[in-house]
Amino acid sequence: MTPGSNIPLSAARVAVDVAAPVRLDVSGLLLTADGKVRSDDDFIFYNQPTGPGVTYRSGGGAAPDAIIVDTAAVPPGIEKIVVTASPDAAGQTFQGIEPTATLRNADDGTALATFTPPRLGAETALVVVEIYLRNGAWKARAVGQGYANGLAGIATDFGVSVDEEPAAAPMAPPAPAAPAAADPRVAAPPMPSAPPAAAAAPTPAGAAGAAGAAAPGAGKINLDKGRVSLQKNQTVSLVKGGRPLLSQVKMGLGWEPAFRGKDIDLDASVIAYGPNRNHLDSCYFGKLSILNGAVKHSGDNLTGEGAGDDEVIVVDLGRLPAEATGLVFTVNSFSGQKFTEVAKAYCRLIDAMTGEELVRFDLTSAEPQTGVMMAKLIRQFSGEWEMTAMGDFVKSRTVRGMVKPAAQAL
């Protein structure tokens, strides 16, 4: 299977085991239609191995751990079971580790499908696959969503209460945890098996509040503290007050000539992709509206002169079709001028209703190329969107030449 692909289940009882060169902890969460657990009892792991229709099975160190789902026994109201994995060793990432999930018929062990998440690095936990109910039938979907703040980051996202303190289990000494006040979701029951650095609440967008910068290596950042200033490769979850941002937003892109008096004509675009990195459409100066009007372009700026955003792309997150799971925002120089001739290039995400700047990324370096991928918006399986600062340069003068490298960067 590939990320986002799905298959119908041919067995009522299925097992998902996750194998890797190192020992992994495998867990399962039962989720309602709103993507949350009903209570902490819906979190199934080695210290709480049974739940309604879902069971944890230990491999004993000789075989991979597994989550077994009896779809006939899953209670009404539960529409999805997500299967997660994290390295057993404290603080270990998936860098250099290639986990493979195998979906099996739980009664006879027959393999139904396998999935190896691609391009893993700093992630310390993964949602690997999900078993979900659609139109009365159960299916399995490959996910491969990584978290840099460990299994606790996954658990809190799905409504499980997580304590800052380590569980009473043998593990390596922890790295310092973030303050408990960083995330109001953090509560009492202990979170087993995850290193405390992972169990810590995500570091907010800086103690300074509205203009705080995202600290390198921080966990998942959200919008609760106000505007977030990203650095290259950092990610912010478009969630505020516990609610995903699903309204209309604007991506403003701006630049100035590095040498005054010399106009520079850059073109901002956005490329839309499906769950398998398939190209859906591109919105640019020659095509100002795509996806039935859910994405619109402000039009071309020919000089880059003047204050404020040079070009704006409006995205109605709530109106985007279900198949649109990734948006990559790019800037190109059709005239062939290089980005070494550009100064103060940036992108910023704005709440279209209030005009409030939510996220900003300033390009601090340049390469003698004609294209740059500025940022990407990725829809998570939970329904929320995440924005990641990119700043990756490409040799391309048009958006057409950005389609393939942008797909590879998703």
Secondary structure, DSSP 8 states (H G I E B T S, - for coil): --TT-EEE-SSSEEEEEEE-SS-EEEEEEEE-TTS--SSGGGEEBTTB-EETTEEEE--BTTB--EEEEEGGGS-TT--EEEEEEEESSTT--STT---EEEEEETTT--EEEEE---S--S-SEEEEEEEEEETTEEEEEEEEEEETTHHHHHHHHTT----SSB-SS----------GGG-TT--SS-B-SS-HHHHS----S-TT-TT-B--TT---B-STTS-EEE-TT-EEE-EETTEE--SEEEEEEEEEESSTT-----EEEEEEE-TTS-EEEEEBTTB-EEGGGTEEE----SS--SSS-SEEEEEEGGGS-TT--EEEEEEE-TT---GGGEEEEEEEEEETTT--EEEEEE-----S-SEEEEEEEEE-TTS-EEEEEEEEEES-SSGGGGHHHHHHH-
